[in-house]
């Protein structure tokens, strides 16, 4: 059991990193953002709707019985 806990801690802590102040500027550039283009954001929203089996809930109307 202790081996499993140590292994999980080792794996999860391997992804942690310290970012220096001068590196933050580079990481905050627009091309480093996840939603850098409106087309990509729209495509990701569509993929989420298809995967979840529902439309709406992301700021737009939709879902329910459709009687509105």
C-alpha positions as CSV (number, residue, x, y, z in Angstrom):
1,X,0.0,0.0,0.0
2,X,2.8,2.4,0.9
3,X,4.5,1.7,-2.4
4,X,1.3,2.7,-4.3
5,X,1.0,5.9,-2.4
6,X,4.7,6.7,-3.0
7,X,4.3,5.9,-6.7
8,X,1.2,8.1,-7.1
9,X,3.0,11.0,-5.3
10,X,6.1,10.6,-7.5
11,X,4.1,10.6,-10.7
12,X,1.9,13.6,-9.7
13,X,4.7,15.7,-8.4
14,X,6.7,15.2,-11.6
15,X,4.3,17.5,-13.4
16,X,4.9,20.4,-10.9
17,X,7.2,23.2,-12.0
18,X,8.2,26.5,-10.6
19,X,7.7,29.3,-13.1
20,X,10.0,32.4,-12.8
21,X,8.5,35.9,-13.2
22,X,10.1,36.5,-16.5
23,X,8.7,33.2,-17.9
24,X,5.1,34.2,-17.1
25,X,5.2,36.9,-19.8
26,X,5.9,34.2,-22.4
27,X,3.2,31.9,-21.1
28,X,0.6,34.7,-21.2
29,X,1.1,35.5,-24.9
30,X,-2.1,35.2,-27.0
31,X,-0.7,32.3,-29.0
32,X,-0.1,30.3,-25.9
33,X,-3.8,30.5,-24.8
34,X,-6.0,27.4,-25.3
35,X,-8.8,29.4,-27.0
36,X,-6.7,31.5,-29.3
37,X,-9.1,31.5,-32.2
38,X,-12.9,31.8,-32.3
39,X,-13.2,29.0,-34.8
40,X,-11.3,26.6,-32.5
41,X,-13.4,27.6,-29.5
42,X,-16.6,27.0,-31.5
43,X,-15.4,23.6,-32.7
44,X,-14.5,22.6,-29.1
45,X,-17.9,23.6,-27.9
46,X,-19.6,21.6,-30.7
47,X,-17.4,18.5,-29.8
48,X,-18.4,18.9,-26.2
49,X,-22.1,19.1,-27.1
50,X,-21.9,16.0,-29.2
51,X,-19.9,14.1,-26.6
52,X,-22.2,15.1,-23.7
53,X,-25.4,14.5,-25.7
54,X,-26.9,17.9,-25.1
55,X,-26.8,21.3,-26.6
56,X,-26.6,24.6,-24.7
57,X,-25.3,25.2,-21.2
58,X,-22.3,27.1,-22.6
59,X,-24.0,30.5,-22.8
60,X,-26.5,29.7,-25.5
61,X,-30.1,28.6,-25.4
62,X,-31.0,24.9,-26.0
63,X,-31.7,21.6,-24.4
64,X,-34.9,20.6,-22.7
65,X,-38.1,19.6,-24.6
66,X,-37.8,22.3,-27.2
67,X,-41.2,23.8,-26.4
68,X,-39.9,27.3,-25.9
